[in-house]
Amino acid sequence: MTDRPHLTKEELELLATPSSELATKHFVFSFDRPKFEGRISTGERWQQLLQAHLYYDHVVTQILLDALPNPEAVNLRRMGFAQKLQLISAMALLPEELIAPIESINGLRNKIAHALDFEIQDSALTDLANCTPKKLRGIAETEDGRPAGPLLFHELLRIVLLQCEVYRQRSQLNRAEERKSMLRLRAVLDRANIPMAD
């Protein structure tokens, strides 16, 4: 007989949860999407940026909280945005193609924070568009009801953040699926009375 503890109620529930139900459970936004879109679609560019940056910080922090086995060991609330983004990059929690536009957005936000009269010029919008993955720009450009023409600043802010959130949701689902697979293996080994390697 193995010395492993019996599966907990939570573990048994996870094993019994169909994959489609797990997906539904994990494909949930960590913020109020309509409120986000409303807040960044009005006002001047600097206002849109400041509102969006709050959401970016939230999503970046949530990505780390979800991924770290022991997030309490790191005080994420006291860590700067750039440091959090570096940690995400180092842990490959987001693809590198998303890091560049987020760094660009953070750079603009830092300029606003240090200059009373800073305005986001068209050249900054062009730079952000150029570092945003072409595939994402294409998705945003072809949305139903969107007029033809270059993407607006708030549209770029929106599409990059939404893609980050989708990666967060997928990663969360993948971790749940991996845990479920390990529990399934453990249950099979328990029935066969075979020790599980560490």
Order of alpha helices (4+ residues) and beta strands (2+ residues): alpha-alpha-alpha-alpha-alpha-alpha-alpha-alpha-alpha
